[in-house]
Amino acid sequence: MSHLPARLTALKPIHIVLLVAVSLAMFLPGFLTIPPFDRDESRYAQASHQMLETRDFVDIRFQDEARHKKPVGIYWLQSASVTLLTGGAEHGPIWMYRIPSLLGAIAAVLLTAWAGARLFGATVGVGAGLMMAATVILGVEARMAKTDAVLLATIVAAQGALLRVYLDRFKPIPPGLGLVLTFWIAVGASILVKGPIIFMVTGGTILMLGLMDRSLGWLRLLRPAIGVPVMLAVVLPWLVAIGIETRGAFFSYAIGHEFLGKAHSVQENHWGPPGYYLLTFWLTFWPWSLFAALALPWVWKNRADPAVRFCIAWIVPTWLIFEIVTTKLPHYTIVVFPAIACLTVAAALERFEAPSLKRGWGFWAAAGFYLLITAVFGAAAVWGAMDVQGALVPLSILAALLIVATGVAAVVLEKQREPNRLMAGVLAGAFAIWATVHGAVLPRLDAMWVSPRVQAVVDAHRPCPTTILAAAGYTEPSMVFLVGTRTVLGGPEKVAEHMLADPACAIGMVKEGEDSKLFLDAVRTAGLPVREVDAISGFNYSRGHRLTLRFFVAETTVPAEPTGAPSAGQ
């Protein structure tokens, strides 16, 4: 049994309402107004859109290219979201594809509270859920139409069920079937969303608990004879279908290249040295990273407690694997953040209840580094917006001031041992920051959002309702999502070929410079006169450079009367 004081482990309805309300306040600013991000979000959304276009819900494709990086779960959820919200239309705005991520993030917050309440009591559970809602990384994932928020929800559901089985392993009454099925269904759903990642988390937890306890007999309480068939019933139908559809190509790429390949080779330039996640944690878990660092002595002191032990087993193996793997991205370790949040709040409660606690050099070192990271975060908000926009963005200065003020307030209130004011103050600061950054600054960075401006030019100058754009020099997935599946991507010669094949209706877009010179030489050599109808300048943040895009139609075309035909989903 736990050495820590017993506390009420059941969440009340008011707790659920509070957690959902705070989550919505943190996640909704910018949710509707931020255009599609490149590259992952737009690739996911476009592939989901193509499922609706083709009515093929087995194979996953981006234009004509097979997309065998991840399983089908997120595409099904995004397709269902768009279908429900549009009444069956094939396309919708990007925010409709983000709904599964929003719901996944809210579910992760609630499930963190559920798990934390069982581990350390309802107060810790609610505090941990609130922490998760305000973190930098979950706020980003809640607004992105990709896998990670939904993956997190499935993992926390499985880990929450697993910890209840572990903590109750000595009770005379075995865990109910509902709890056991929660674990196995969550595992199956997680596999459909992002493959075998969940086995790293749950498997690592189980193996480390086995090493610490020298016993794994309690695993029989998971009733694998019932659970494994249920899990297989969730995952096998699609796995069999995609295996037949692709003749096994999905598995060789998804597992051999995408999953195992990340362990020993750098993919898409996402490299980082060992220790990468220890450093980035100070930002990804911000504004709570200071308090996580201050929790370490308490965690070590209470490492024999079963609840603390479970959290350690949740965190350490998965964290070490991610540090070893060559390919690194800041959001990968989000799958252990719920356990960190639970330990952080549990440690803080005891710390605030110790009036004789003295602040030593460790506190000031952690606080100093936290404030340094906070200052860098604020400076990055100003410099990043200015770098993209090419001019100082006043609202980014407000965002930086809010970031610094929140960080300073966190340190001051921690030192003053004001737990309620600390939680309320940091949450209020986080809300103001995300409302400013996501709700006001990002949507107004016009130079950053090149693809919506390309869409506007195509809509304004399309010669025919069936016009297809051919593009060179800027071929980001967000443009395909906004302008249409049949958008032609390639070099300047391919743009010229497209216009020669359909001079009456085609639009060509080339980047100013060598691309536009090659394009004009090609069409002139072929004897096709063209005229420039528009040009836009912006910042391609995926490649980190500025560009100007020039749009051309054939001289023989006459501007058509407005048709009202949407450009997306052609």
C-alpha positions as CSV (number, residue, x, y, z in Angstrom):
1,M,0.0,0.0,0.0
2,S,1.0,3.6,-0.5
3,H,3.1,5.3,2.2
4,L,1.5,8.6,1.3
5,P,-1.6,10.0,3.0
6,A,-4.8,8.5,1.7
7,R,-6.9,10.9,-0.3
8,L,-10.2,10.9,-2.1
9,T,-9.6,9.2,-5.4
10,A,-12.8,10.0,-7.2
11,L,-13.3,13.0,-9.5
12,K,-16.5,15.0,-9.0
13,P,-18.6,16.4,-11.9
14,I,-17.5,19.9,-11.0
15,H,-13.9,18.8,-11.6
16,I,-14.8,17.5,-15.1
17,V,-16.6,20.8,-15.9
18,L,-13.6,22.8,-14.7
19,L,-11.1,20.7,-16.7
20,V,-13.1,20.9,-19.9
21,A,-13.6,24.6,-19.6
22,V,-9.9,25.3,-19.0
23,S,-9.0,23.0,-21.9
24,L,-11.3,24.8,-24.3
25,A,-10.0,28.2,-23.1
26,M,-6.4,27.1,-23.7
27,F,-7.0,25.2,-27.0
28,L,-9.6,27.3,-28.9
29,P,-7.7,30.6,-29.6
30,G,-6.5,30.3,-33.2
31,F,-8.2,27.0,-33.7
32,L,-10.5,28.3,-36.4
33,T,-8.3,31.0,-37.8
34,I,-4.8,29.6,-38.2
35,P,-4.4,28.4,-41.8
36,P,-3.2,24.8,-42.5
37,F,0.4,24.2,-41.3
38,D,3.1,22.6,-43.4
39,R,4.0,20.0,-43.7
40,D,2.6,17.2,-41.5
41,E,-0.8,18.7,-40.8
42,S,-1.6,19.4,-44.4
43,R,-0.4,16.0,-45.5
44,Y,-2.7,14.3,-43.0
45,A,-5.7,16.6,-43.9
46,Q,-5.2,16.2,-47.6
47,A,-5.0,12.4,-47.3
48,S,-8.2,12.4,-45.3
49,H,-9.8,14.6,-47.9
50,Q,-8.8,12.2,-50.6
51,M,-10.5,9.3,-48.7
52,L,-13.7,11.3,-49.0
53,E,-13.1,12.1,-52.6
54,T,-12.3,8.5,-53.6
55,R,-14.4,6.7,-51.0
56,D,-11.4,4.4,-50.4
57,F,-11.0,4.2,-46.7
58,V,-8.4,1.5,-46.7
59,D,-5.4,2.8,-48.7
60,I,-3.9,6.2,-47.7
61,R,-2.6,8.5,-50.4
62,F,-1.3,12.0,-50.9
63,Q,-2.2,12.9,-54.5
64,D,-0.9,9.8,-56.3
65,E,1.7,8.9,-53.7
66,A,1.1,6.1,-51.2
67,R,1.3,7.4,-47.7
68,H,2.4,4.4,-45.6
69,K,3.9,6.3,-42.7
70,K,1.1,5.8,-40.1
71,P,-2.0,3.6,-39.8
72,V,-5.4,4.7,-40.7
73,G,-7.0,5.7,-37.4
74,I,-6.4,9.5,-37.6
75,Y,-7.6,9.6,-41.2
76,W,-10.8,7.9,-40.3
77,L,-11.4,10.3,-37.5
78,Q,-10.7,13.3,-39.6
79,S,-12.9,12.0,-42.5
80,A,-15.7,11.4,-40.0
81,S,-15.3,14.8,-38.5
82,V,-15.6,16.5,-41.9
83,T,-18.5,14.3,-43.0
84,L,-20.5,15.1,-39.8
85,L,-19.8,18.8,-39.9
86,T,-20.5,19.3,-43.6
87,G,-23.4,16.9,-44.0
88,G,-21.4,14.6,-46.3
89,A,-19.4,17.1,-48.4
90,E,-15.9,16.0,-49.5
91,H,-14.1,19.0,-48.2
92,G,-14.2,21.4,-45.4
93,P,-11.9,24.1,-43.8
94,I,-8.8,22.9,-42.0
95,W,-10.4,23.4,-38.5
96,M,-12.8,20.5,-39.2
97,Y,-9.8,18.2,-39.7
98,R,-8.4,19.4,-36.3
99,I,-11.5,18.4,-34.3
100,P,-10.1,14.9,-33.5
101,S,-6.9,16.5,-32.2
102,L,-8.9,19.0,-30.0
103,L,-11.1,16.2,-28.6
104,G,-8.0,14.0,-28.1
105,A,-6.3,16.8,-26.2
106,I,-9.3,17.3,-24.0
107,A,-9.6,13.6,-23.4
108,A,-5.9,13.5,-22.5
109,V,-6.5,16.2,-19.9
110,L,-9.4,14.3,-18.4
111,L,-7.6,11.0,-18.4
112,T,-4.6,12.5,-16.7
113,A,-6.9,13.8,-14.0
114,W,-8.5,10.3,-13.7
115,A,-5.1,8.6,-13.4
116,G,-3.7,11.2,-11.0
117,A,-6.7,10.9,-8.8
118,R,-6.2,7.2,-8.5
119,L,-2.5,7.6,-7.9
120,F,-2.4,10.5,-5.4
121,G,-6.0,11.8,-4.8
122,A,-8.5,14.0,-6.6
123,T,-6.6,17.2,-5.8
124,V,-3.5,16.0,-7.5
125,G,-5.5,14.6,-10.4
126,V,-7.3,17.9,-11.1
127,G,-4.0,19.8,-10.7
128,A,-2.2,17.5,-13.1
129,G,-5.0,17.8,-15.6
130,L,-4.9,21.6,-15.4
131,M,-1.1,21.5,-15.9
132,M,-1.5,19.4,-19.1
133,A,-4.1,21.8,-20.5
134,A,-1.7,24.7,-20.2
135,T,1.6,23.2,-21.5
136,V,3.2,24.5,-24.6
137,I,3.3,21.2,-26.4
138,L,-0.3,20.0,-25.8
139,G,-1.6,23.4,-26.9
140,V,0.3,23.0,-30.2
141,E,-0.9,19.4,-30.7
142,A,-4.5,20.3,-30.0
143,R,-4.5,22.7,-32.9
144,M,-2.8,20.4,-35.4
145,A,-4.6,17.9,-37.6
146,K,-2.3,15.0,-36.9
147,T,-1.8,12.0,-34.7
148,D,-0.2,13.1,-31.4
149,A,-3.1,14.4,-29.3
150,V,-5.2,11.4,-30.1
151,L,-2.2,9.1,-29.5
152,L,-1.7,10.7,-26.1
153,A,-5.3,10.1,-25.1
154,T,-5.1,6.4,-26.0
155,I,-1.9,6.0,-24.1
156,V,-3.1,7.7,-21.0
157,A,-6.3,5.6,-21.1
158,A,-4.2,2.4,-21.3
159,Q,-1.8,3.6,-18.6
160,G,-4.6,4.7,-16.3
161,A,-6.2,1.2,-16.5
162,L,-2.8,-0.4,-16.0
163,L,-2.0,1.6,-12.9
164,R,-5.3,0.8,-11.3
165,V,-4.6,-2.9,-11.9
166,Y,-1.1,-2.5,-10.5
167,L,-2.1,-0.6,-7.4
168,D,-5.0,-2.9,-6.6
169,R,-3.1,-6.1,-7.3
170,F,-3.2,-7.2,-3.7
171,K,-7.0,-6.6,-3.2
172,P,-9.1,-9.7,-2.8
173,I,-11.5,-8.6,-5.6
174,P,-9.9,-8.6,-9.1
175,P,-10.4,-5.6,-11.4
176,G,-13.6,-5.4,-13.2
177,L,-14.0,-6.5,-16.8
178,G,-14.7,-2.9,-17.9
179,L,-11.3,-1.7,-16.6
180,V,-9.5,-4.6,-18.3
181,L,-11.3,-3.9,-21.6
182,T,-10.4,-0.2,-21.3
183,F,-6.8,-1.2,-21.4
184,W,-7.0,-3.6,-24.4
185,I,-9.3,-1.4,-26.4
186,A,-7.0,1.6,-25.8
187,V,-4.0,-0.4,-26.9
188,G,-5.9,-1.4,-30.1
189,A,-7.0,2.1,-30.8
190,S,-3.5,3.4,-30.2
191,I,-2.1,0.9,-32.8
192,L,-4.6,2.2,-35.3
193,V,-3.5,5.8,-34.7
194,K,0.3,5.5,-34.6
195,G,1.3,1.9,-34.7
196,P,3.4,0.1,-32.0
197,I,4.4,3.3,-30.0
198,I,2.1,2.3,-27.2
199,F,4.0,-1.0,-26.6
200,M,7.1,1.1,-25.9
201,V,5.2,3.0,-23.2
202,T,3.2,0.2,-21.6
203,G,5.9,-2.4,-22.2
204,G,8.5,-0.2,-20.7
205,T,6.3,0.5,-17.7
206,I,5.6,-3.2,-17.1
207,L,9.3,-4.3,-17.5
208,M,10.6,-1.6,-15.2
209,L,7.9,-2.5,-12.6
210,G,9.0,-6.1,-12.9
211,L,12.6,-5.1,-12.3
212,M,11.8,-3.0,-9.3
213,D,9.2,-5.4,-7.7
214,R,10.9,-8.7,-9.0
215,S,7.4,-9.9,-9.9
216,L,5.0,-9.7,-12.8
217,G,2.4,-12.1,-11.6
218,W,-0.1,-9.3,-11.4
219,L,-0.3,-9.2,-15.2
220,R,-2.7,-12.1,-15.1
221,L,-5.3,-9.6,-13.8
222,L,-5.3,-8.0,-17.3
223,R,-7.0,-11.2,-18.5
224,P,-5.0,-11.5,-21.8
225,A,-7.1,-14.5,-22.8
226,I,-10.1,-12.1,-23.2
227,G,-8.1,-8.9,-23.9
228,V,-5.8,-9.9,-26.7
229,P,-8.7,-11.1,-28.9
230,V,-10.5,-7.8,-28.2
231,M,-7.4,-5.8,-29.2
232,L,-7.0,-7.9,-32.4
233,A,-10.6,-7.4,-33.2
234,V,-9.9,-3.6,-33.2
235,V,-6.8,-3.7,-35.3
236,L,-6.9,-6.8,-37.6
237,P,-9.6,-5.9,-40.0
238,W,-7.8,-2.9,-41.4
239,L,-4.3,-4.5,-41.1
240,V,-5.5,-7.4,-43.2
241,A,-7.2,-5.1,-45.7
242,I,-4.2,-2.8,-46.1
243,G,-1.9,-5.9,-46.4
244,I,-4.0,-7.2,-49.2
245,E,-4.4,-3.8,-50.9
246,T,-0.7,-3.0,-50.9
247,R,0.7,-6.6,-51.1
248,G,2.6,-6.0,-47.8
249,A,4.2,-2.7,-48.9
250,F,2.5,-0.8,-46.1
251,F,4.2,-3.0,-43.4
252,S,7.6,-2.9,-45.0
253,Y,7.6,0.9,-45.2
254,A,5.7,1.8,-42.0
255,I,7.7,-0.6,-39.8
256,G,11.0,-1.0,-41.6
257,H,11.5,2.6,-42.7
258,E,9.3,4.8,-40.6
259,F,9.4,3.1,-37.2
260,L,12.7,1.2,-37.0
261,G,14.5,3.6,-39.4
262,K,14.1,6.4,-36.8
263,A,16.2,4.4,-34.3
264,H,19.4,4.5,-36.3
265,S,19.1,7.2,-38.9
266,V,18.0,10.8,-39.1
267,Q,14.7,11.3,-40.9
268,E,13.8,14.7,-42.5
269,N,16.7,16.4,-40.7
270,H,15.1,15.9,-37.3
271,W,18.3,15.1,-35.4
272,G,19.3,15.8,-31.8
273,P,22.0,14.5,-29.4
274,P,21.4,12.6,-26.2
275,G,20.0,15.0,-23.7
276,Y,18.0,16.8,-26.3
277,Y,14.7,16.1,-24.4
278,L,16.1,17.2,-21.0
279,L,16.8,20.5,-22.6
280,T,13.6,20.9,-24.7
281,F,11.5,19.8,-21.7
282,W,12.0,23.2,-20.1
283,L,10.0,24.7,-23.0
284,T,7.7,21.9,-24.0
285,F,6.4,21.5,-20.4
286,W,6.4,25.3,-19.8
287,P,5.0,27.0,-17.8
288,W,5.3,24.1,-15.3
289,S,8.9,22.9,-16.0
290,L,10.3,24.7,-12.9
291,F,7.9,22.8,-10.6
292,A,8.8,19.5,-12.3
293,A,12.5,20.1,-11.5
294,L,11.6,21.0,-7.9
295,A,9.7,17.7,-7.6
296,L,12.8,15.6,-8.1
297,P,14.0,15.4,-4.5
298,W,10.4,14.4,-3.4
299,V,10.2,11.7,-6.1
300,W,13.5,10.2,-5.0
301,K,12.5,10.2,-1.3
302,N,9.2,8.5,-2.1
303,R,10.5,6.2,-4.8
304,A,9.4,3.1,-2.8
305,D,5.8,4.2,-2.8
306,P,3.8,2.2,-5.4
307,A,2.1,5.2,-7.0
308,V,5.5,7.0,-7.3
309,R,7.1,3.8,-8.6
310,F,4.5,3.5,-11.3
311,C,5.1,7.0,-12.5
312,I,8.8,6.4,-12.6
313,A,8.3,3.3,-14.6
314,W,6.1,5.2,-17.0
315,I,8.6,7.9,-17.5
316,V,12.2,6.5,-17.4
317,P,12.2,3.7,-20.0
318,T,10.3,5.7,-22.6
319,W,12.4,8.8,-22.0
320,L,15.7,6.8,-22.3
321,I,14.5,5.2,-25.6
322,F,13.7,8.6,-27.1
323,E,17.0,10.0,-26.0
324,I,18.8,7.1,-27.7
325,V,16.8,7.2,-30.9
326,T,18.5,9.3,-33.6
327,T,15.5,11.0,-35.0
328,K,14.1,13.5,-32.5
329,L,11.2,15.9,-32.4
330,P,10.2,18.0,-29.3
331,H,6.7,16.5,-29.0
332,Y,7.8,12.8,-28.8
333,T,8.1,12.7,-25.0
334,I,4.6,14.1,-24.5
335,V,3.5,10.5,-23.9
336,V,5.1,10.7,-20.4
337,F,4.0,14.2,-19.5
338,P,0.9,13.0,-17.6
339,A,3.0,11.0,-15.2
340,I,5.4,14.0,-14.8
341,A,2.4,16.3,-14.1
342,C,1.1,13.9,-11.4
343,L,4.4,13.7,-9.7
344,T,4.9,17.5,-10.0
345,V,1.5,18.3,-8.2
346,A,1.9,15.6,-5.6
347,A,5.4,16.9,-4.7
348,A,4.1,20.5,-4.7
349,L,1.3,19.7,-2.2
350,E,3.9,18.3,0.3
351,R,6.3,21.2,-0.4
352,F,3.7,23.8,0.3
353,E,2.7,22.0,3.5
354,A,6.2,22.2,4.9
355,P,6.5,25.7,6.5
356,S,10.1,25.0,7.6
357,L,11.3,24.3,4.1
358,K,14.3,26.3,3.2
359,R,15.2,27.4,-0.4
360,G,18.7,26.3,-1.1
361,W,21.0,26.6,-4.1
362,G,19.1,24.0,-6.0
363,F,15.9,26.1,-6.0
364,W,17.7,29.2,-7.2
365,A,19.6,27.3,-9.9
366,A,16.4,25.8,-11.2
367,A,14.6,29.1,-11.0
368,G,17.4,30.9,-12.8
369,F,17.4,28.4,-15.6
370,Y,13.7,28.5,-15.8
371,L,13.7,32.3,-16.1
372,L,16.4,32.1,-18.8
373,I,14.3,29.7,-20.8
374,T,11.3,32.0,-20.3
375,A,13.3,35.0,-21.5
376,V,14.4,33.0,-24.6
377,F,10.8,32.0,-25.2
378,G,9.7,35.6,-25.1
379,A,12.5,36.8,-27.3
380,A,11.8,34.0,-29.8
381,A,8.1,35.2,-30.0
382,V,9.3,38.7,-31.1
383,W,12.2,37.6,-33.3
384,G,10.3,34.8,-35.0
385,A,7.3,37.0,-35.9
386,M,9.7,39.8,-37.1
387,D,11.8,37.3,-39.2
388,V,8.7,35.9,-40.9
389,Q,6.8,39.2,-41.4
390,G,9.9,41.3,-42.3
391,A,8.9,43.9,-39.8
392,L,8.3,44.3,-36.0
393,V,4.9,42.8,-35.0
394,P,3.6,44.9,-32.1
395,L,1.4,42.0,-30.8
396,S,4.4,39.8,-30.5
397,I,5.9,42.3,-28.0
398,L,2.7,41.9,-25.9
399,A,3.1,38.1,-26.1
400,A,6.7,38.3,-25.0
401,L,5.8,40.5,-22.0
402,L,3.0,38.1,-21.0
403,I,5.5,35.2,-21.2
404,V,8.1,36.9,-19.1
405,A,5.5,38.1,-16.6
406,T,4.0,34.6,-16.2
407,G,7.4,33.1,-15.7
408,V,8.4,35.7,-13.0
409,A,5.0,35.3,-11.3
410,A,5.5,31.5,-11.2
411,V,8.9,31.9,-9.4
412,V,7.6,34.5,-7.0
413,L,4.4,32.6,-6.0
414,E,6.4,29.4,-5.6
415,K,8.8,31.1,-3.2
416,Q,5.9,32.6,-1.3
417,R,4.2,29.2,-1.0
418,E,0.9,30.3,-2.5
419,P,-0.4,27.1,-4.2
420,N,-3.9,28.4,-5.1
421,R,-2.7,31.8,-6.3
422,L,0.2,30.0,-8.1
423,M,-2.2,27.7,-10.0
424,A,-4.7,30.4,-10.8
425,G,-2.0,33.0,-11.8
426,V,-0.1,30.7,-14.1
427,L,-3.2,29.4,-15.7
428,A,-4.4,33.0,-16.3
429,G,-1.0,33.9,-17.7
430,A,-1.0,30.9,-20.0
431,F,-4.5,31.7,-21.3
432,A,-3.4,35.3,-22.1
433,I,-0.3,34.0,-23.8
434,W,-2.1,31.5,-26.0
435,A,-4.9,33.9,-26.8
436,T,-2.3,36.4,-28.0
437,V,0.1,34.0,-29.8
438,H,-2.4,31.6,-31.4
439,G,-5.4,33.8,-31.5
440,A,-3.9,37.1,-32.6
441,V,-0.2,36.9,-33.8
442,L,-0.1,33.7,-35.8
443,P,-3.2,34.3,-38.0
444,R,-2.0,37.8,-38.9
445,L,1.5,36.8,-40.1
446,D,0.4,37.2,-43.8
447,A,3.9,36.6,-45.1
448,M,3.9,33.1,-43.4
449,W,0.7,31.9,-45.0
450,V,1.6,31.7,-48.6
451,S,-0.8,28.9,-49.6
452,P,-4.0,30.8,-48.7
453,R,-2.8,33.6,-50.9
454,V,-2.0,31.2,-53.7
455,Q,-5.6,30.0,-53.4
456,A,-6.9,33.5,-53.6
457,V,-5.0,34.3,-56.7
458,V,-6.2,31.0,-58.4
459,D,-9.8,31.8,-57.4
460,A,-9.5,35.3,-58.8
461,H,-7.8,34.4,-62.1
462,R,-9.0,30.9,-63.0
463,P,-9.9,30.9,-66.7
464,C,-12.3,27.9,-66.3
465,P,-14.3,26.3,-63.6
466,T,-12.1,23.2,-64.1
467,T,-8.8,25.1,-64.0
468,I,-5.8,23.2,-62.5
469,L,-2.8,24.9,-61.1
470,A,0.7,23.8,-62.0
471,A,3.4,25.0,-59.5
472,A,7.2,25.1,-59.4
473,G,9.4,26.5,-56.7
474,Y,6.7,26.3,-54.0
475,T,5.1,22.9,-53.7
476,E,4.0,22.7,-50.0
477,P,1.2,20.3,-49.0
478,S,-1.0,23.1,-47.7
479,M,-1.3,24.4,-51.2
480,V,-2.5,21.1,-52.5
481,F,-5.0,21.0,-49.6
482,L,-6.4,24.5,-50.4
483,V,-6.1,24.6,-54.2
484,G,-7.1,21.0,-55.1
485,T,-5.9,17.4,-55.2
486,R,-5.1,17.6,-58.9
487,T,-2.6,20.5,-58.4
488,V,0.5,19.7,-60.5
489,L,3.8,19.9,-58.6
490,G,7.2,19.8,-60.3
491,G,9.8,22.0,-62.0
492,P,9.4,24.9,-64.4
493,E,9.4,22.6,-67.4
494,K,6.5,20.6,-66.0
495,V,4.5,23.9,-65.5
496,A,5.2,24.7,-69.2
497,E,4.1,21.2,-70.2
498,H,0.9,21.6,-68.3
499,M,0.1,25.0,-69.9
500,L,0.8,23.6,-73.3
501,A,-1.5,20.7,-72.7
502,D,-4.4,22.9,-71.7
503,P,-3.7,26.5,-72.8
504,A,-7.3,27.6,-72.5
505,C,-7.8,26.7,-68.8
506,A,-4.4,26.2,-67.1
507,I,-2.7,28.5,-64.6
508,G,1.0,28.2,-64.0
509,M,2.9,29.4,-61.0
510,V,6.7,29.7,-60.8
511,K,9.1,31.1,-58.3
512,E,10.8,34.3,-59.4
513,G,14.4,33.9,-60.5
514,E,15.8,30.9,-62.3
515,D,12.5,29.0,-62.2
516,S,10.6,31.8,-64.0
517,K,13.4,32.2,-66.5
518,L,13.3,28.5,-67.4
519,F,9.5,28.5,-67.6
520,L,9.4,31.5,-69.9
521,D,12.1,30.0,-72.2
522,A,10.1,26.7,-72.4
523,V,6.8,28.3,-73.4
524,R,8.4,30.7,-75.8
525,T,10.3,27.9,-77.5
526,A,7.0,26.0,-77.8
527,G,5.3,29.1,-79.3
528,L,2.8,29.7,-76.5
529,P,2.5,33.4,-75.5
530,V,1.7,33.9,-71.8
531,R,0.9,36.8,-69.7
532,E,1.5,37.4,-66.0
533,V,-1.7,37.9,-64.1
534,D,-0.5,38.3,-60.5
535,A,2.5,37.9,-58.1
536,I,2.8,37.4,-54.4
537,S,5.7,37.5,-52.0
538,G,6.1,35.7,-48.7
539,F,8.1,33.5,-46.4
540,N,8.3,29.7,-46.9
541,Y,8.9,28.7,-43.3
542,S,9.3,25.0,-44.2
543,R,12.5,25.9,-46.1
544,G,13.4,29.1,-44.3
545,H,13.6,31.6,-47.1
546,R,11.6,34.4,-48.8
547,L,10.2,34.0,-52.2
548,T,8.1,35.7,-54.9
549,L,5.7,33.6,-56.9
550,R,4.5,34.7,-60.4
551,F,1.3,33.5,-62.0
552,F,0.7,33.0,-65.7
553,V,-2.1,32.2,-68.1
554,A,-1.9,31.7,-71.9
555,E,-2.5,34.9,-73.9
556,T,-5.3,33.1,-75.7
557,T,-7.4,32.8,-72.5
558,V,-10.2,35.3,-71.7
559,P,-11.1,35.8,-68.1
560,A,-14.2,33.8,-67.3
561,E,-17.3,35.1,-65.6
562,P,-17.2,34.3,-61.9
563,T,-18.4,30.7,-61.4
564,G,-18.5,30.5,-57.6
565,A,-16.9,27.1,-57.9
566,P,-14.7,26.3,-54.9
567,S,-11.0,25.7,-55.6
568,A,-10.4,23.1,-52.9
569,G,-11.2,19.5,-53.6
570,Q,-11.0,19.6,-57.4
